Amino acid sequence: MTGDVFDVIALTAGAVTDRLLITERRGVQVWRVTAAGSDAVSVGQRLAVKVVVPCPGYPSAGQLPAREYAVMNALREHFGGGWKPAWAGIAATGPFTVAPWYDGPSTWDLWQPVRDGTYHDAERRAAVRAAVELCETVAALHEAGWVHGDLQAAHCIHTGNGPRLIDLCNAHGPGLPDDDRREGAALIHLEAPELARALVQGRAVPVTTAASDVYAIAGSLWACASGEWPLAYDAHGLDEDEATTWQLRAAIGSGRVPLRLYPRLWPDLRGVLVAALAADPDRRPSADRLGRQLACLTG
């Protein structure tokens, strides 16, 4: 189809205004726009537009819009209106997806006062409640036979209608083709050891499991609270800012990189997260259990 992405979207949503580029990573841009409105879209509705841009380092990025479209609509069919409907298209510049924008802070945002060390007790409780909501939402996903595959604190939005997960390109579950495989988490530091090990060894690209989702939740919450990734790469002879993806993945996959000894976490939170960051996936709690353990910290 000819025209740029926003020209094509205008055919369904009406002209879009207030375009704001939110992120641009790994060959994918995410925009927040406002729709003029049409029979399909409300006047003034805010939309999330994910656009694939040419990026030689990520040749498979062009497959992401169609896959995320399939995931979002499969989840909507399974869970109902809590999951955003979407449509996908192709413009002259490449493929894209469009979905309603979720208004609200992310889990990462709600932990900022804790991370900055400026929090009061009410803010600490609010942060922990957000972590519990993240776990509960993921637990419901797991119960239905789905996994997210790219869990990060920024990928859970706490709306007025409850928490919503976003960035579903790596998700998989009932009804999706078996050959839809992930290429590793978007954030290497949240990649579970069993996934990193398989990728380093050149085995078939692994599909994220519920246990590796839990590892990603725990790693995200560790970073939420401390501003640091949980693994002490320097103890393994690596500089996390200088090491290559392969070096980091090999270290993570070894299961021998220790956790940071003195993170900026209060002790009871650290104790809960340590168990969920176990190198052995069989030793990690479920998302539901992790949520219940975190709920005990809100008092």
Sequence and secondary structure as in RCSB ss.txt:
>XXXX:A:sequence
MTGDVFDVIALTAGAVTDRLLITERRGVQVWRVTAAGSDAVSVGQRLAVKVVVPCPGYPSAGQLPAREYAVMNAL
REHFGGGWKPAWAGIAATGPFTVAPWYDGPSTWDLWQPVRDGTYHDAERRAAVRAAVELCETVAALHEAGWVHGD
LQAAHCIHTGNGPRLIDLCNAHGPGLPDDDRREGAALIHLEAPELARALVQGRAVPVTTAASDVYAIAGSLWACA
SGEWPLAYDAHGLDEDEATTWQLRAAIGSGRVPLRLYPRLWPDLRGVLVAALAADPDRRPSADRLGRQLACLTG
>XXXX:A:secstr
  S HHHHHHHHH  EEEEEEEEEETTEEEEEEEE   SSS TT EEEEEEE   TT GGGGGHHHHHHHHHHHH
HHHH TTS   EEEEETTEEEEEEE   S BHHHHTHHHHHT   HHHHHHHHHHHHHHHHHHHHHHHTT B S 
  GGGEEEETTEEEE   TT B TTS TT    S SSGGG  HHHHHHHHTT S     HHHHHHHHHHHHHHHH
HSS SB GGGGT  TTTS HHHHHHHHHHT   B SS SS HHHHHHHHHHT SSGGGS  HHHHHHHHHTT  
